[in-house]
Amino acid sequence: MTRLRVTPARRQGRDRLYVSLPDGRNVAWYDRDSGRVSLVSERHRADVLSALAPYLTGDVSIGPPPVPTSADLARLSLHPDDDLAPNRPGEGLLVELDSLPEGADRRFRQDPRRVQLAAQQLLGEGLDRLEGAGWRILHSVPLPGADRIDHLAVGPGGLLAVHTLAARRLKVRIADPMVRAGRGGPAPLLRLTRRRAERATLALAAAVRPVLAVVGAARLDVLPVPPDIRIIRDDEVPALARLGGVLKPADIEALYATARDRRTWLRA
């Protein structure tokens, strides 16, 4: 029996399990919503069904995949280790916190990374809901030098590199480029947000707009409003669905296919 790998992913509003060979080539996927197993290669049928057996529920149909979209073709050609689509909001922080020594959790309950993680998760959930409006979302996009873009949104309104500011119950004051949250000292956060968008623009060869998303703030003051960066509260994320006129569906899928490949970001 060929040893297969099962990888979950949620894209375009659908929950799927992708089945791949040891060399990374996908040979099937199981669409949980439709209850269908699409086989790329019939000769792997027995092995695929054995690998998926713990996950199959209800009536399941099996057969060749439908005519693939450009996104499906890109996914099938991408090695799972290079695919950023399965990344969860705050993936980088989750990895860091999971690596803490056993028993360290109590000592690190006030670790600021946990506050930031909660903010990224909340914002990420809101961004994921934009998929119904034609947007594609990636989380925790790694950049060279151990930096990350918290969220990358690709949709009718263009490309957005979103930086998350955790500010639960805090007063936030923004005076470009400085940002002050609560009693903390001011930090050049807008400069960092712009820089990440610039690196994304370089990697994708397409204009990426910087966005600062302030999560949970009791008050937000912006003086003056920067013309080149969008500043939003977490409850304003649904309004992004109304943005349009920049990218067509085919362009969205092409840019998303490029962005989800980890290797794309090596030139950022």
Disulfide bonds with the S-S distance in Angstrom:
none
